[in-house]
Amino acid sequence: MRVALFATCLTDTFFPETARAVVRLLERLGCSVEFPLDQTCCGQMHFNTGYREHSKPLARKYTDVFGDYDHVVAPSGSCAGMVREVHPTLGESPPRTFELAEFLVDVLGVTDVGAWFPHRVTYHPTCHSLRMLGVGDKPLALLRAVKALDLVELPDSTHCCGFGGTFAVKNAETSTAMLADKMTSVLSTGAEVLSAGDNSCLMHIGGGLSRLRTGVRPVHLAEILASTEEDPWLATR
């Protein structure tokens, strides 16, 4: 199966190890993965901030770059949601674009991807994956199948972490209060690792956890699923 990786701006710039993990994982599962070098922003930041017209050329660029691929996979429910739900309202017919977990479960039909991750983990379901894409418990099904992983339920898991892109900048006090609640939930689990399907939320929560010197590490779902006994996660960090 020919698959294109849409890395997203934030992952490509700040968390390239996540993009590399997606490639390792999908290739291990038999996919032929390509990374189109002309890819750029999906326009979500512009659209969500009220610059609808500015987001249209970016939506057109996305269609031009990825239009010939069978499937496009993004390690972000937020950006995948923008493409699937918003690009059509901007006059585009985007290619089949999936958040990573739904691609693995719904398209490839797997939950056990052969991963090994000997750590205590809790999972935060991000808002766009939960509410816009309806990913549901697919990430949890994938995590439950990981060998040696101790999965702990996150209290109030469906509550927003307070990031929301420019929301965290425009409404900093509200965002910080929401972050405090989320960190309280994370710390109550005793987890070593906080996972999610969006690096934006992990950056927000992880930043707070780091400032408090909690020792909890944010790790994208893709990096956990790419980890094996032969190629463990810690060896890639």
N, C-alpha and C positions, 0 to 999 in steps of 0.2 A: 504494500500500500504506500503510495506517494503522499507524504505529509509535509506541509510547510510549517515552520516554527515562527509564530508571531511573538517575539520576545517581550514586547511592550517597552516603552521608553524607560520606565523606572527600573525594571529588571536589567535591561541592557546597560544602563548607566551605572547603577549602584550595586546590583546583585547578579552579575554575569554567571556566577556559579549555579544559579537556579536554571538559567537557560541551558548550560552545559549538562545539567542533570536531566533535563527533559530529553535532550538528544540521546544521552546514554540509555535512558529508560526505554524510549520508543524504539531505538535500534535493537535493544535487547529483545523486544517483543516482535521484531520482524519488520518494522516499518522502515521505509527509505525516507530519511528526514533531510529537508533542504532549508537553508536560511537565506531568503532573498535579501540581498544587501541594500536594495532600494527602499526597504520598509521604513516607516517613520510613525509618528504619533497617530492614534486612531481618532483624535479630536475630542476625546472625552473632557479634558480639562477646559477646553474652550467652550464646549457645549454647556457643561454644568455651571460655568461662570456667566452664562448669558450671551456668549459670542457665537450664536448659531451660524451666522454667515461665514465666520472664520473657520468653523468646523467642516463646512461643506467640501473645500478643496482637499482636506485630509481624508475625508470619507471616500472621495473619488480616487485619491492616491492609493488607498487601501485596496479598493476593487481592482485597480490597474495592476498592482503588484501581486496580489494573491489570487486573481480571478481564474487562473489556469490550473490550480491545484485541486485535487480530490477533496482534501480536508485541510483545514488550518487549525492548529492547536496553540492555545495561549495559556501560560501559567498565571492566569488572572481572570477571575470571574467578572471583575469590574470592566476590563477592556473587552472581553468576549461579549459581555452584556451590551456594551456600547455598540459594538458592531452588529449584533443580531437584532437588537430592539430599536436602536436609534438611527443607524445608517439608512434603513428603509424610509424613515421619515424625512431624510435629507435627499431623497431622490435616487438612492443607490440600491442595487441588488447584490449584496455582499456574498462572497463564497461561503460555503459551509464552515462555520467557525465554532470551535468547541473550547470550553474550559477543560483543563487537563483531566480531572476526575471523571467528568461525564464522557469524555472521549474514550478513556480506558474502559469504563463500564458499559456504556451504551453502544459504542462503535466497535471496539475490539472484543468486547464481551468477557473481560477478565476482572477479577478482584485480587487474586493472588498473582503478583507480578514477580515473585521470587526475591523479594526484598528481605533484608536482615538489619535490624536497628535495635540494639540492646539498651534501650533507654526508656524512662518513664515519660510519657507524652500526653499532653492534653491538646485538644483541637478547637480552634475558634472558627466557626462558620461565618464567612464574610457576608455582608449585607447583599451585595449584588448577586453573588452565587446563590444565596438562600432565597432571595425575594424576586429577583429579576429572571434568573436562569432556572430556578427550581431544581438545583443540583441535589438537594435533600441530603440523605445519609450516605451518598456514594463515597465521599472521602473517608467516612468512618468505616465503611465496608472494606475499603482498601487498606486502611491502617490496621484493622482487626486481623487481616491476613498476613501482616508483616511478622516474620519470625523474631522472637525474643523481645518484641515491643510490648510494653506495659501501658495500655491505653486507659486514661482516667477521664471520666466525664467532667466537662467544664460547667460549673453552675451558671445559670442565666446565660447559657451559651449564645442564644439568639439576640442578645442585647448588642447594639452597635458599640464599637470600641471608641468612637468619637473622631475618627480620622476624616473620612468623607472628602478627601482632596483639599480643595480650597476652603471647605467648611472649617477645618482645623485652624486656618489662618484668620478667616473672617470672624469666627466665633470661638476664639481661643479659650475663654474661660469655661464655656459649656463643653468644649471638646476635652479640656483637661479634667473636668468633673466626670465625664463619661469614661475617660481613660482610667481614672482612679478606681472606679467601680469594676472595670474589666480586670485591672491588675489584682484587685482584691480576690476576684474569682479565680484567676490563674494561680495565685500564691496559695489559695486554700486547697488546691489539688496536690501539692507537694511534687509537682512535675519538674523534671529537669529541662524539658523541652516544650516550648509552645509552637504548635504548627498551625498553618492556615494555607489557603490557596491563593492568597494575594500578598505580595511583598509590601504593598503600601500599608496594609493593616499591621503586618509584622514589624515594619519599621516604626510605626507609631507606638505600638504596645511594647516592642522590644526596647525602644528608646527610654520609655518610662521605667521598665524593669532594670535596665542598665544603670540609670541614674540612681536607683535605689540600691544598687549593688546586690541584687537578689540572686544572681548566678543562673537564672533561668535563661536559656538560649532560644531565640526565635529561629525556626528552621522551616523553610517552605516544604510543603507536601512533596513536591517533586524530588527534593534532595533526600528525603526519607525513602521514597519508593525506588530511587536509583541506587541506594546503598545495598551492598551485598557483603557476605563474609569475605569474598575475594577482593572486593573494592569498597571498603567501608567508608561511611560518610566522613569520619574524622580525617581520613587520608586525603580528602579533597579540600579540606579547609585550611 
